[in-house]
Amino acid sequence: MARLSLYRVVAALAALVLAAQWWPRALPAPPPAGPAGPDGIVRLRRASAPARRAPRAARTTNGTRGCGPPLFVVHWTHVPKAGGTAFARVARRAACAANPRLAADNPCCVDDLCLGPTCESPGRCPLVMAQGVHTAAIGAAMQRLATTGRCGYDWFSTTSSLRAALGEEARSGEAARNASLAAWPLASRARFYGAAGVPLARLDADVRDFARTHDGRGLLAAASAAAERPPCGGDAARGAHSLTVVRHPFARAVSAFYYRGHSPNYDVFDLRPGLWVRPWIKRADVNLREYLALPEYANVLTKMFGATCPRDATCAESESCGCSRTQRCHAYRNASLGEAHVAAAVANLRAHRAFGVQEAFNASARLAGAAFGFAVESRDLRPDRPSAALAGRCSPSRVMRSDPAACRAAFAGHALDVRVFEAAHREFCGRLEAAGLRPAADAELARAGLCGELRHDDADAVCGPLEAPAALARLEELRRPCRKDGAWWALKHGFHSTA
């Protein structure tokens, strides 16, 4: 019996020795820095006792031998149908320029990188928060997000780009996967996550779970070498990391109505389950007139930049930096709004390091480049051509944007947002002037009626010209290719202005 027990002990020790030779021991994560803890509350509470004991170098403060500069994470707010998908490239350029220590391995610096089935995956640039989602983290969260080094790296809790490269990405096809790996190799991904402060235990688990044909030891060695100087604490002014782009509420609302998923006719956000549902189950058949009066879709600028929701309040009371990054206060929701929310929205936009105006996209890109310290290139600028929704011969979206009744209905339904936009656009114009960018932008601004005498919160000033005889004749010309009568326009779209 004793001999059998001895055999078991020897076998167990041999297995441990072989495992140690084949698989590296997971190194512990950096320790808490301040009350929040750099790893966020979730993983630290789940970490083992050895993982909580950090090496001496990781305990140093910012600026000393064993500590790297704080990460710069762009606080991005994606306003629905305001050009955010296109402008996100500018946000990625900012995340690249603001993190020079990571430049060699930073995916934000890789052009045309596609991860998985979509080229707009958040993993494409983990240093830009909230890509592709229409949620807001404003107010107290803006201040907390400015201290990214001290808050840690909780937004990396899912190292999706590494896992995808190891296994999941194969679902998008071998050619796409190979192109992705050529653009951002596995070793580069491992070094990036190590240098960014992702716990090596997290990477170890990913490699264990997903690596099949790759050199797991080599990947972890690369990450471990890059993690010798983890990012430490840093402070910045409120809004110093913030970037967004806004659009006039009338054009934005019309664009949203005719875009899949942004109206009750395709209620992808489940705003009214059972009433507004997906079209293959039941179609809501809401027209534009009705849509412009729906509170869930109205005044999104005021909601996103000036209002909070219950989750905001919960996050404000929490010491977790990650709470503010993961809260889900969506642009489309019911909210009680008033004068205080308009003032707060304007103040928060003014606190942004940079923001753009969709109607002046190229000027906005140049202004963001000046604010974040990168040179704008031609590929950062939008080609001067209409969108696909406006390019067709029959374009209801183009018709409604020329209909004065639709314009006045948008002003009525989005009365707070037009005021926020007017104030924000004046701030934008002043920043262009201060940066010396106004002369190069004058032609683009003039086409959009920006930075001049036109007040964009005045319905008579914006909608009145659409009521002129020449404008109404032009409206009829836009309708003609659709070959529909007035009753059809009134029923399906809610408006049919005539001379």
C-alpha positions as CSV (number, residue, x, y, z in Angstrom):
1,M,0.0,0.0,0.0
2,A,2.8,2.3,0.9
3,R,4.7,1.4,-2.3
4,L,1.5,2.3,-4.3
5,S,1.2,5.6,-2.6
6,L,4.8,6.4,-3.3
7,Y,4.3,5.6,-7.0
8,R,1.4,8.0,-7.1
9,V,3.5,10.8,-5.5
10,V,6.4,10.2,-7.9
11,A,3.9,10.2,-10.9
12,A,2.3,13.4,-9.7
13,L,5.7,15.2,-9.3
14,A,6.8,14.0,-12.7
15,A,3.6,15.4,-14.3
16,L,4.1,18.8,-12.6
17,V,7.7,19.0,-13.9
18,L,6.7,18.2,-17.4
19,A,3.8,20.7,-17.3
20,A,6.1,23.4,-16.0
21,Q,8.5,22.7,-18.9
22,W,5.8,22.8,-21.5
23,W,3.6,25.5,-20.1
24,P,4.9,28.7,-18.4
25,R,3.7,29.6,-15.0
26,A,1.1,32.4,-15.2
27,L,2.6,35.6,-13.7
28,P,0.5,37.6,-11.3
29,A,-1.3,40.7,-12.3
30,P,-0.3,44.1,-11.0
31,P,-1.7,45.0,-7.5
32,P,-4.5,47.4,-6.8
33,A,-3.5,51.1,-7.2
34,G,-5.9,53.2,-5.2
35,P,-9.4,52.2,-4.0
36,A,-10.5,50.9,-7.4
37,G,-7.7,48.5,-8.2
38,P,-6.2,48.4,-11.7
39,D,-7.7,45.0,-12.5
40,G,-11.3,46.0,-11.7
41,I,-13.2,44.4,-8.9
42,V,-14.4,41.3,-10.8
43,R,-11.1,39.6,-11.6
44,L,-9.3,40.6,-8.5
45,R,-11.9,39.0,-6.3
46,R,-11.7,35.8,-8.4
47,A,-7.9,35.8,-8.5
48,S,-5.9,33.3,-6.5
49,A,-3.8,34.3,-3.5
50,P,-0.5,34.2,-5.4
51,A,-2.1,36.3,-8.2
52,R,-2.7,39.0,-5.6
53,R,0.9,39.2,-4.7
54,A,2.5,41.4,-7.3
55,P,6.2,41.7,-8.2
56,R,8.0,44.7,-6.6
57,A,8.3,46.5,-10.0
58,A,4.6,46.6,-10.4
59,R,4.2,48.3,-7.0
60,T,6.1,51.4,-8.0
61,T,4.4,54.7,-8.8
62,N,4.2,56.4,-12.1
63,G,7.5,57.7,-13.4
64,T,9.7,55.3,-11.5
65,R,11.9,52.5,-12.8
66,G,9.4,49.7,-12.9
67,C,6.3,51.5,-14.2
68,G,5.2,52.5,-17.7
69,P,3.2,55.5,-18.8
70,P,-0.6,55.4,-18.3
71,L,-2.7,54.1,-21.1
72,F,-4.7,56.7,-23.1
73,V,-8.1,55.3,-23.8
74,V,-10.3,57.4,-26.1
75,H,-13.7,58.1,-24.5
76,W,-15.8,57.7,-27.6
77,T,-19.6,58.4,-27.7
78,H,-21.3,57.1,-30.9
79,V,-24.4,59.2,-31.5
80,P,-26.8,57.2,-33.7
81,K,-26.8,58.2,-37.4
82,A,-24.4,61.1,-36.9
83,G,-21.5,59.8,-39.0
84,G,-20.0,57.9,-36.0
85,T,-19.0,54.8,-38.0
86,A,-17.0,56.8,-40.4
87,F,-15.6,59.1,-37.7
88,A,-14.5,56.2,-35.6
89,R,-11.5,56.0,-37.8
90,V,-10.5,59.4,-36.5
91,A,-10.9,58.0,-32.9
92,R,-8.6,55.1,-33.8
93,R,-6.0,57.5,-35.1
94,A,-6.2,59.4,-31.8
95,A,-5.8,56.2,-29.8
96,C,-2.7,55.4,-31.9
97,A,-1.1,58.9,-31.6
98,A,-1.8,59.1,-27.9
99,N,0.0,55.8,-27.0
100,P,3.4,56.0,-28.6
101,R,4.8,53.4,-26.3
102,L,2.5,50.8,-27.9
103,A,2.8,52.0,-31.5
104,A,4.6,48.9,-32.8
105,D,1.9,46.5,-31.6
106,N,-1.1,48.8,-31.3
107,P,-4.0,47.5,-33.5
108,C,-5.4,51.1,-33.5
109,C,-2.4,52.0,-35.7
110,V,-3.1,49.2,-38.3
111,D,-5.1,50.4,-41.3
112,D,-7.9,48.3,-42.6
113,L,-7.7,45.7,-39.9
114,C,-10.6,43.2,-39.8
115,L,-11.2,40.9,-36.9
116,G,-13.8,38.2,-37.3
117,P,-16.8,38.7,-39.5
118,T,-16.9,42.5,-39.2
119,C,-14.3,45.1,-39.8
120,E,-16.0,47.3,-37.2
121,S,-15.3,44.9,-34.3
122,P,-14.5,46.7,-31.0
123,G,-11.4,44.4,-30.7
124,R,-10.0,46.2,-33.8
125,C,-9.0,49.0,-31.5
126,P,-9.5,48.2,-27.8
127,L,-8.2,51.7,-26.8
128,V,-11.4,53.3,-28.1
129,M,-14.3,52.5,-25.9
130,A,-17.9,51.9,-27.0
131,Q,-17.3,51.5,-30.7
132,G,-20.5,50.7,-32.6
133,V,-22.8,51.0,-29.6
134,H,-25.1,53.9,-28.9
135,T,-24.5,54.2,-25.2
136,A,-23.2,57.1,-23.2
137,A,-20.8,57.4,-20.2
138,I,-21.1,61.1,-19.3
139,G,-20.8,63.2,-16.2
140,A,-18.9,61.6,-13.3
141,A,-17.8,58.9,-15.8
142,M,-15.9,61.5,-17.9
143,Q,-13.8,62.3,-14.9
144,R,-13.2,58.7,-14.0
145,L,-12.2,57.8,-17.5
146,A,-9.6,60.5,-17.5
147,T,-7.6,58.5,-14.9
148,T,-7.3,55.5,-17.1
149,G,-3.9,54.3,-15.8
150,R,-5.2,54.3,-12.2
151,C,-8.5,52.7,-13.2
152,G,-6.6,49.9,-14.8
153,Y,-7.5,47.7,-17.7
154,D,-11.0,46.2,-17.0
155,W,-12.2,46.9,-20.6
156,F,-9.8,44.2,-21.6
157,S,-11.7,41.6,-19.6
158,T,-12.5,39.8,-22.9
159,T,-9.3,39.7,-25.0
160,S,-11.5,39.0,-28.0
161,S,-8.9,39.7,-30.7
162,L,-6.4,37.2,-29.3
163,R,-9.1,34.5,-28.8
164,A,-10.4,35.1,-32.3
165,A,-7.0,34.8,-33.8
166,L,-6.4,31.5,-32.0
167,G,-9.7,29.9,-33.0
168,E,-12.9,31.8,-33.4
169,E,-11.7,33.9,-36.3
170,A,-11.6,30.8,-38.5
171,R,-15.4,31.1,-38.8
172,S,-14.9,34.2,-41.1
173,G,-12.9,32.1,-43.6
174,E,-9.3,31.1,-44.0
175,A,-8.4,34.0,-46.4
176,A,-9.9,36.6,-44.1
177,R,-8.2,35.0,-41.1
178,N,-4.8,35.0,-42.8
179,A,-5.2,38.6,-43.9
180,S,-6.0,39.5,-40.3
181,L,-3.0,37.7,-38.9
182,A,-0.7,39.3,-41.5
183,A,-1.9,42.7,-40.5
184,W,-1.7,42.1,-36.8
185,P,0.4,38.9,-36.0
186,L,-0.3,36.8,-33.0
187,A,3.0,37.7,-31.3
188,S,2.2,41.4,-31.7
189,R,-1.3,40.8,-30.2
190,A,0.3,39.1,-27.2
191,R,2.9,41.9,-26.7
192,F,0.1,44.5,-27.0
193,Y,-2.0,43.0,-24.3
194,G,1.0,42.4,-22.0
195,A,2.2,46.0,-22.4
196,A,-1.3,47.3,-21.9
197,G,-1.5,45.7,-18.5
198,V,-3.8,42.7,-19.1
199,P,-3.2,40.2,-16.4
200,L,-1.0,37.4,-17.7
201,A,-3.2,34.9,-16.0
202,R,-6.0,36.1,-18.3
203,L,-3.8,35.6,-21.4
204,D,-2.6,32.3,-20.0
205,A,-6.3,31.1,-19.8
206,D,-7.0,32.3,-23.3
207,V,-4.0,30.5,-24.8
208,R,-4.9,27.3,-22.8
209,D,-8.5,27.4,-24.0
210,F,-8.1,28.4,-27.6
211,A,-4.6,27.6,-28.8
212,R,-4.5,24.4,-30.9
213,T,-1.7,24.8,-33.4
214,H,0.0,27.9,-32.1
215,D,3.1,28.2,-29.9
216,G,1.4,29.0,-26.6
217,R,4.7,29.3,-24.7
218,G,6.0,31.8,-27.2
219,L,2.9,34.0,-27.0
220,L,3.0,34.1,-23.2
221,A,6.7,34.8,-23.2
222,A,6.1,37.8,-25.6
223,A,3.3,39.1,-23.4
224,S,5.4,38.6,-20.2
225,A,8.4,40.5,-21.7
226,A,6.1,43.4,-22.7
227,A,4.5,43.4,-19.2
228,E,7.8,44.3,-17.4
229,R,6.7,47.9,-17.2
230,P,2.9,47.9,-16.7
231,P,0.9,51.1,-17.1
232,C,0.5,52.9,-13.8
233,G,-1.6,55.8,-12.5
234,G,-2.2,59.0,-14.3
235,D,-4.6,61.9,-14.1
236,A,-6.1,64.2,-16.7
237,A,-8.7,66.9,-16.8
238,R,-12.3,65.9,-17.2
239,G,-13.1,65.3,-20.9
240,A,-9.4,65.2,-21.9
241,H,-10.0,61.8,-23.5
242,S,-13.4,62.5,-24.9
243,L,-14.3,62.6,-28.6
244,T,-17.6,62.4,-30.5
245,V,-19.4,63.7,-33.6
246,V,-22.9,65.3,-33.7
247,R,-25.4,66.1,-36.4
248,H,-28.4,68.4,-36.8
249,P,-31.5,66.6,-35.3
250,F,-33.7,67.0,-38.4
251,A,-31.2,65.3,-40.8
252,R,-30.2,62.8,-38.1
253,A,-33.7,61.7,-37.3
254,V,-34.7,61.3,-41.0
255,S,-31.6,59.2,-41.6
256,A,-32.3,57.1,-38.5
257,F,-35.9,56.4,-39.6
258,Y,-34.8,55.0,-43.0
259,Y,-32.0,53.0,-41.5
260,R,-32.6,49.4,-40.4
261,G,-32.9,49.0,-36.7
262,H,-33.4,52.6,-35.7
263,S,-37.2,52.8,-35.9
264,P,-40.2,50.9,-34.6
265,N,-40.5,49.2,-38.0
266,Y,-37.3,47.2,-37.0
267,D,-37.1,47.5,-33.3
268,V,-33.7,45.9,-32.9
269,F,-33.2,47.6,-29.5
270,D,-36.5,46.1,-28.1
271,L,-37.8,49.5,-26.9
272,R,-41.4,48.3,-26.8
273,P,-41.4,44.5,-26.9
274,G,-44.6,43.0,-28.2
275,L,-45.6,46.2,-29.9
276,W,-42.6,47.1,-31.9
277,V,-41.0,43.9,-33.0
278,R,-38.8,42.7,-35.8
279,P,-40.3,42.7,-39.2
280,W,-40.3,39.0,-39.8
281,I,-42.6,38.6,-36.8
282,K,-44.8,41.6,-37.1
283,R,-44.4,45.0,-38.8
284,A,-45.2,48.1,-36.8
285,D,-45.9,50.3,-39.9
286,V,-45.0,53.6,-38.1
287,N,-44.5,56.5,-40.5
288,L,-42.0,59.4,-40.2
289,R,-44.6,61.8,-38.7
290,E,-45.4,59.4,-36.0
291,Y,-41.7,58.5,-35.5
292,L,-40.7,62.1,-34.9
293,A,-43.1,62.4,-32.0
294,L,-42.0,59.2,-30.2
295,P,-40.1,60.0,-27.0
296,E,-37.8,57.0,-27.1
297,Y,-36.2,58.3,-30.3
298,A,-36.3,62.0,-29.6
299,N,-33.6,64.4,-28.2
300,V,-30.8,61.9,-28.3
301,L,-28.1,64.5,-27.9
302,T,-29.7,65.8,-24.7
303,K,-30.1,62.2,-23.3
304,M,-26.6,61.1,-24.2
305,F,-24.7,64.2,-23.0
306,G,-27.0,65.8,-20.5
307,A,-29.1,63.1,-18.8
308,T,-28.3,60.2,-16.6
309,C,-30.1,56.9,-16.0
310,P,-30.3,54.6,-12.9
311,R,-27.2,52.8,-14.0
312,D,-25.3,56.1,-14.1
313,A,-26.3,56.8,-10.5
314,T,-25.2,53.3,-9.4
315,C,-21.8,53.8,-11.1
316,A,-21.4,57.2,-9.5
317,E,-21.6,55.6,-6.1
318,S,-19.3,52.8,-7.0
319,E,-15.5,52.8,-6.7
320,S,-15.2,50.6,-9.7
321,C,-13.8,52.4,-12.8
322,G,-15.1,49.5,-14.9
323,C,-18.7,50.3,-13.9
324,S,-18.6,53.5,-15.8
325,R,-17.3,51.8,-18.9
326,T,-19.8,49.0,-19.0
327,Q,-23.0,50.8,-18.0
328,R,-25.6,50.8,-20.7
329,C,-27.5,54.1,-20.9
330,H,-28.8,53.9,-24.4
331,A,-29.5,56.9,-26.7
332,Y,-33.0,55.5,-27.4
333,R,-34.9,55.4,-24.1
334,N,-37.6,57.3,-22.3
335,A,-36.3,60.2,-20.1
336,S,-37.8,63.2,-18.4
337,L,-35.8,66.1,-19.8
338,G,-35.8,69.9,-19.2
339,E,-33.7,73.0,-19.2
340,A,-31.1,71.6,-16.8
341,H,-30.4,68.7,-19.2
342,V,-29.9,71.0,-22.1
343,A,-27.4,73.0,-20.1
344,A,-25.6,69.9,-18.9
345,A,-25.4,68.5,-22.5
346,V,-23.8,71.7,-23.8
347,A,-21.4,71.8,-20.8
348,N,-20.3,68.2,-21.3
349,L,-19.8,68.7,-25.1
350,R,-17.7,71.8,-24.4
351,A,-15.6,69.7,-22.0
352,H,-14.7,67.2,-24.8
353,R,-11.2,67.4,-26.0
354,A,-12.6,67.4,-29.5
355,F,-15.9,66.8,-31.2
356,G,-17.0,67.1,-34.8
357,V,-20.1,68.1,-36.7
358,Q,-21.2,65.6,-39.3
359,E,-22.2,68.3,-41.8
360,A,-18.5,69.4,-41.8
361,F,-16.9,66.0,-41.6
362,N,-13.5,67.0,-43.1
363,A,-13.1,70.1,-40.9
364,S,-14.1,67.9,-37.9
365,A,-11.4,65.3,-38.7
366,R,-8.8,68.1,-39.0
367,L,-9.9,69.6,-35.7
368,A,-9.6,66.3,-34.0
369,G,-6.2,65.7,-35.4
370,A,-5.0,69.1,-34.0
371,A,-6.5,68.3,-30.6
372,F,-5.1,64.8,-30.3
373,G,-1.8,65.4,-32.1
374,F,-1.9,63.5,-35.3
375,A,-1.6,64.6,-38.9
376,V,-4.8,64.0,-40.9
377,E,-4.4,62.0,-44.0
378,S,-6.6,61.9,-47.1
379,R,-8.1,58.5,-46.1
380,D,-9.3,60.2,-42.9
381,L,-11.5,62.5,-44.9
382,R,-14.9,61.6,-46.3
383,P,-15.2,61.6,-50.1
384,D,-17.3,64.4,-51.4
385,R,-20.2,62.2,-52.6
386,P,-23.8,61.5,-51.3
387,S,-24.6,58.5,-49.2
388,A,-26.1,55.4,-50.9
389,A,-29.5,56.2,-49.3
390,L,-29.5,59.6,-51.0
391,A,-28.0,58.5,-54.3
392,G,-30.9,56.5,-55.8
393,R,-33.4,58.0,-58.2
394,C,-36.2,57.3,-55.7
395,S,-35.0,58.3,-52.3
396,P,-37.7,58.8,-49.6
397,S,-35.0,60.0,-47.2
398,R,-33.9,62.7,-49.6
399,V,-37.6,63.7,-50.2
400,M,-38.4,64.0,-46.5
401,R,-35.3,66.1,-45.8
402,S,-36.7,68.5,-48.4
403,D,-40.2,68.5,-47.0
404,P,-40.9,71.6,-44.9
405,A,-43.7,69.9,-42.9
406,A,-41.3,67.1,-41.9
407,C,-38.7,69.7,-41.0
408,R,-41.1,71.5,-38.6
409,A,-42.2,68.2,-37.1
410,A,-38.6,67.4,-36.3
411,F,-38.1,70.7,-34.6
412,A,-41.2,70.1,-32.5
413,G,-40.3,66.6,-31.6
414,H,-36.6,67.3,-31.0
415,A,-37.0,70.8,-29.5
416,L,-34.2,70.3,-26.9
417,D,-31.7,68.7,-29.3
418,V,-31.8,71.6,-31.8
419,R,-30.7,73.9,-29.0
420,V,-27.9,71.6,-28.0
421,F,-26.8,71.3,-31.6
422,E,-26.8,75.1,-32.1
423,A,-24.7,75.7,-29.0
424,A,-22.3,72.9,-29.9
425,H,-21.9,74.0,-33.5
426,R,-21.0,77.5,-32.3
427,E,-18.4,76.0,-30.0
428,F,-17.1,73.9,-32.9
429,C,-16.8,77.0,-35.1
430,G,-14.8,78.8,-32.4
431,R,-12.4,75.9,-32.1
432,L,-11.8,75.9,-35.8
433,E,-11.0,79.6,-35.7
434,A,-8.6,79.2,-32.7
435,A,-6.8,76.3,-34.4
436,G,-6.3,78.3,-37.6
437,L,-8.4,75.8,-39.6
438,R,-11.2,78.1,-40.5
439,P,-10.0,79.3,-44.0
440,A,-9.5,75.7,-45.2
441,A,-13.0,74.7,-44.0
442,D,-14.9,77.8,-45.3
443,A,-16.3,76.1,-48.4
444,E,-17.5,73.0,-46.5
445,L,-19.0,75.1,-43.8
446,A,-20.8,77.3,-46.3
447,R,-22.4,74.4,-48.1
448,A,-23.8,73.2,-44.7
449,G,-24.8,76.7,-43.6
450,L,-22.5,76.4,-40.5
451,C,-20.7,79.1,-38.7
452,G,-22.7,81.9,-40.3
453,E,-25.8,83.9,-39.5
454,L,-28.2,80.9,-39.7
455,R,-29.4,79.7,-36.3
456,H,-29.9,76.0,-36.4
457,D,-32.4,76.1,-33.5
458,D,-34.8,78.4,-35.3
459,A,-37.5,76.5,-37.3
460,D,-38.4,79.5,-39.4
461,A,-34.7,80.0,-40.4
462,V,-34.1,76.3,-41.2
463,C,-37.5,75.1,-42.5
464,G,-38.8,78.4,-43.9
465,P,-36.6,78.3,-47.1
466,L,-38.1,74.8,-47.9
467,E,-41.5,76.5,-48.2
468,A,-40.5,78.8,-51.0
469,P,-42.1,78.1,-54.4
470,A,-38.8,77.1,-56.0
471,A,-38.0,74.7,-53.1
472,L,-41.5,73.1,-53.3
473,A,-41.0,72.7,-57.1
474,R,-37.7,71.0,-56.4
475,L,-39.5,68.7,-53.9
476,E,-41.9,67.6,-56.6
477,E,-39.0,66.8,-58.8
478,L,-37.5,64.6,-56.1
479,R,-40.8,62.7,-55.7
480,R,-41.4,62.1,-59.4
481,P,-39.0,59.1,-59.8
482,C,-40.9,57.3,-57.1
483,R,-44.1,57.3,-59.1
484,K,-46.3,57.6,-56.1
485,D,-49.3,59.8,-55.4
486,G,-49.8,62.2,-52.5
487,A,-52.0,59.7,-50.6
488,W,-49.1,57.2,-50.6
489,W,-46.6,59.7,-49.3
490,A,-49.0,60.8,-46.6
491,L,-49.8,57.3,-45.5
492,K,-46.3,55.7,-45.7
493,H,-44.2,58.6,-44.7
494,G,-46.6,61.0,-43.0
495,F,-45.9,64.1,-45.1
496,H,-46.9,65.5,-48.5
497,S,-46.2,69.2,-48.7
498,T,-47.4,70.9,-51.9
499,A,-47.1,74.4,-53.4
